[in-house]
Amino acid sequence: MTLSTILSPIKSDLLAVNEVIRASLHSEVPLVNQVAGHIIQGGGKRLRPSTLLLVGGLFGPIRKEHHELAAVIEFIHTATLLHDDVVDQSTKRRNHKTANTIFGNAASVLVGDFIYSRAFQMMVKINHMNVMEVLANTTNTIAEGEVLQLLNIHNASIEDEDYLKVVYYKTAKLFESAAELGAIIGGAHDNDIKALAQFGKHMGIAFQLIDDVLDLSGNPEEIGKNLGDDLAEGKPTLPLLYAMKKGSAQQKNIIRAAIENGGLTELESVLNAVKETKALEYVRQLAKEEIEKGEKLIQHITSSVYKDALLALTQFVTSRDY
């Protein structure tokens, strides 16, 4: 099932979110409009705002507040992408040149700050203390995750648990918050809000694990970035950590050196080691287990087109090739 088919119940809502995004991005400073427009118009799967909308639909009509919060979630995600690309010195995202490549690092960082602050302006207008608390905690956690990831660059000795902590902070936290906010704005009971937050967390972890797999196996034209980008930056990811544990002494040394030195000179040898140790299959299975944990948490939720779409979205997360 294609992503557009899965999201068909919220097709009109996503169009409304896009309108909120366009209207809210306007600035009197032309460069802000150029940089922000470049990354927003570059596409993206919109999984985080879609999660918020679908969760909201579980508890009643999807309203204007859902659209505004979904845009806030997308803005926070967009701001992190702008900052990430500068830190990682990335040149390609979603099959387009990154904003820092076109406009420079300074412009990308500052416009990222603008988008963050605009998200908080929008959040305050919603005037819901729980919403503000969730988003304030979320942005702080994401920032911690960015720093943790920076500290782990070129660290081939990182433990799986420490790597997964980065995954939660940097990626899964925003999925968790999207689901939680959809439930809060939908007027769900506390138990359901907690359950859906955890559902979002598991989906977010699975999403990042599959990203790790695609970084070492995907088609660059489909995944929208260069194969081995994480390895080139010296980032230790779960497939690499697993391959080091299960591979031969020679394979372990090759992967360790590749992480510690960065670059792609040993990419072919690393990919062979990953293939021979079945590291990608291992990580895909972990992602499926995360999805299963999440699905169990919402079994009690009344069936609806929104629940069906939400469950189909989780399957998309683990089966996607981009």
ZILIN-V959501 format. One record per run of one state. SS is the DSSP state (2 for helix, 1 for strand, 0 for the rest). FROM is the first residue (numbers start at 1). LEN is the number of residues. Records with the same first field share a line. If there is no record, write none. Layout:
BEGIN
SS=FROM-LEN / FROM-LEN
END
This chain:
BEGIN
0=1-2 / 25-5 / 41-6 / 58-6 / 89-3 / 94-2 / 98-1 / 104-1 / 127-2 / 153-7 / 186-4 / 216-4 / 224-5 / 233-5 / 247-2 / 262-5 / 277-2 / 298-7 / 320-3
2=3-22 / 30-11 / 47-11 / 64-25 / 99-5 / 105-22 / 129-24 / 160-26 / 190-26 / 220-4 / 229-4 / 238-9 / 249-13 / 267-10 / 279-19 / 305-15
1=92-2 / 96-2
END
